[in-house]
Every structure is written in structure tokens, then in C-alpha cells.
């Protein structure tokens, strides 16, 4: 994971980034008992062990966003500010209207995946490790998941090393991905739409950054979330897919909005296209 910000801006703002391996990833041990709630307290303990101070900023990207929602729910007093980047949306959230998600094919895919992950993990493991399934290099070129700009980005980065067939055949890797998926898309202990504004006096801010052409998490869901929580500042990359964190200039805009309160006109939401 990289966060593409010019060194000059990092020096100007006097900040540094801390990227850590969540349970089961990298050099962090698996934790089969972890929950959405425990994710927030993992961050809090890490911050305290490293003596980061009473407050710190949190940026959650894609699947890392459920940990960020947990921080807003359980440790809001520790957060200096928050940014979500293409955050996943859990179709189990009670506040999501059925009319918004009824025809979303992703919802059906997630529902079946969760069922197999819960009740037939052995069958799921057999399925995803079959040699005749498409390789990740094929999936990364699939327009079902990525828009044109994403596909161009995937030609220049290393892709998703944990999702290669060789890696997924490692049972520990499969179990980590399965457990992460179940936490992100299973039933949570809370509904994010019930979270109160952690900054009622505008002492800081919470942001959502989304790609208008994201095929993994549709922009309509993010617009609904930010509409239900009007204290969240919503930004949209007009030609952006799910990989906007790799686009030139986007990470800098995220930091400037989060730390300096600057708003880039380029990323103001535009009206949705109406198809005949």
C-alpha cells in the first residue's frame, strides 16, 4: 500500500504516515476472535504503544474502511480527522433502502459469498483454488470491476499479490481473506448511519472520496451515506474508478482537504447521468 503524496507537501505539513498490517496480513498474527469493534481498539493500542499522542488522523482505503467506521463509533475522542477513500458499503446496514440496492448485482454476489464463507468454507476454498479459474492478471483487466483509468493504473503497479492463485492456495492467506470479507460484509454491532458528528463545533472533519465510475462500490451508495450523514464532506473523482488512491494528485487533494480544509472544485460531485 502506498499513499502517493509529494515529499515537498509532507515536509510542508510536518506529517508522517504509519501503515500497519491488520490481523492476518503481513507480519501480524491472525486473530480469529477479532470483530469490527476490536479493530478500533487495535488502532488505539498501537497508537498508545507508539506514543502518537492523544489524537491522530485515520485514512481508510477500500476494505480498510470498516476499521475506520469502527474508530468513528468507538474511539471518536482519539480522532483528529478522518478520510474514507472508496470505502466498502455493507449491504446489511439496516438504513440502506431496499430500493437503492435491490437491483445491485454486487449485493447478490456478496450475499452468496458470505453464505459460502460461513457455512461451506471448504467448498469455497476448493472453488477459488481451481486452476481453471481466471488468473488475477485476467481479472485486473476485466471491465466488470475496473474502468479504463483503473486498467491503465494496473499496468503500472504490482497488482494484488495476496490474490494470486499461488497465494490463495496457502490456507492461512485464504483464511485471512475469508475472515476479513466476513467482517466487512457480515452483520455489524452498529449502523454507521446512527453515528453522531464527532466534530459538532467544526474543530475537524470527516471525508468520503469516491470515484464516479467505481464498479466495485457504486457512487450512488456513497452519495446516500453522505446524505444521511451531512457532516461528512463528500468528494467525487469524475473519471475515477476504485483505484483513485493511485491517481496523480488525488492523495494530495485528500490530505489538503483533511489537514487544511481545502476543497478542490474538480472533485465536487456532479449530477448523475440519466439513461433513457
Residue pairs with C-beta under 8 A, 6 or more apart in sequence:
1 19
1 61
2 246
3 17
3 19
3 59
3 245
3 251
4 245
4 246
4 248
4 250
4 251
4 252
5 251
5 252
5 255
6 252
9 252
9 255
9 256
10 16
13 255
13 259
13 260
15 255
15 259
18 50
18 52
20 28
20 46
21 27
21 28
22 28
22 39
22 42
22 64
22 67
22 180
23 29
23 30
23 31
23 34
23 42
23 176
24 30
24 31
24 172
24 175
24 176
24 179
24 180
25 162
25 176
30 172
30 175
30 176
30 179
31 38
32 179
34 42
34 179
34 183
35 183
35 189
36 66
36 67
36 69
36 70
36 183
36 188
36 189
37 70
37 73
37 74
37 189
39 66
39 67
39 70
39 71
39 183
40 67
40 70
40 71
40 73
40 74
40 75
41 74
41 75
42 67
43 58
43 67
43 71
43 75
44 75
44 78
47 53
47 56
47 78
54 78
55 78
55 79
55 80
56 78
56 79
56 80
57 79
57 80
57 81
57 82
57 83
57 258
57 259
58 68
58 71
58 79
58 81
58 82
58 83
59 68
59 82
59 83
59 84
59 85
59 254
59 258
60 66
60 67
60 68
60 69
60 82
60 83
60 84
60 85
60 87
61 85
61 86
61 245
62 85
62 86
62 87
62 88
62 216
62 217
62 242
63 88
63 180
63 184
65 84
65 85
65 86
65 87
65 88
66 87
66 88
66 90
66 183
66 184
66 188
68 82
68 84
68 87
69 87
69 192
69 195
71 78
71 79
71 82
72 79
72 82
72 192
72 195
72 198
72 206
73 190
73 192
73 195
76 198
77 198
79 198
79 204
80 204
81 204
81 205
81 206
81 258
81 259
82 198
82 205
82 206
82 207
82 258
83 206
83 207
83 208
83 209
83 254
83 257
83 258
84 206
84 207
84 208
84 209
85 209
85 244
85 245
85 254
86 209
86 210
86 211
86 214
86 216
86 217
86 242
86 244
86 245
87 208
87 217
87 222
88 184
88 185
88 216
88 217
89 96
89 217
89 221
89 222
89 225
90 184
90 185
90 186
90 188
91 101
91 104
91 106
91 107
91 110
91 111
91 185
92 185
92 186
92 187
92 188
93 188
93 191
93 192
93 193
94 191
95 191
95 193
95 194
95 228
96 221
96 224
97 224
100 220
100 221
100 224
101 107
101 221
104 218
106 216
106 217
106 218
110 185
113 124
113 181
113 185
114 181
114 182
114 185
114 186
116 123
116 124
116 127
117 124
117 178
117 181
117 182
118 182
121 178
124 178
125 171
125 174
127 133
128 168
128 174
129 165
129 168
129 169
129 174
131 165
133 165
134 142
135 164
135 165
136 159
136 160
136 163
136 164
136 165
137 159
139 145
139 163
140 146
140 151
140 154
140 159
140 160
141 151
141 154
143 151
143 215
144 215
145 215
145 216
145 242
146 154
146 215
146 241
146 242
146 243
147 211
147 213
147 214
147 215
147 239
147 240
147 241
149 213
149 239
149 240
149 241
149 243
149 247
150 241
150 242
150 243
153 243
153 246
153 247
154 243
157 246
161 167
162 168
162 173
162 176
162 177
163 177
167 173
168 174
168 177
192 225
192 229
193 225
193 228
193 229
195 229
197 229
197 231
198 204
198 206
199 205
199 206
199 231
205 233
205 257
205 258
205 261
206 229
206 231
206 232
206 233
207 232
207 233
207 234
207 235
207 254
207 257
207 258
208 222
208 225
208 226
208 232
208 233
208 234
208 235
209 235
209 236
209 237
209 244
209 250
209 254
209 267
210 217
210 219
210 222
210 234
210 235
210 236
210 237
210 240
210 244
211 219
211 236
211 237
211 239
211 240
211 241
211 242
211 243
211 244
212 219
212 236
212 237
212 238
212 239
212 240
212 270
213 239
213 240
213 241
214 240
214 241
214 242
214 244
215 241
215 242
216 241
216 242
217 242
219 236
219 272
220 272
222 234
222 236
223 234
223 269
225 232
226 232
226 233
226 234
233 257
233 263
234 269
235 253
235 257
235 263
235 264
235 267
235 268
235 269
236 267
236 268
236 269
236 270
237 244
237 247
237 250
237 267
238 266
238 267
238 270
240 247
240 250
244 250
245 251
253 262
253 264
253 266
253 267
256 262
256 264
257 263
257 264
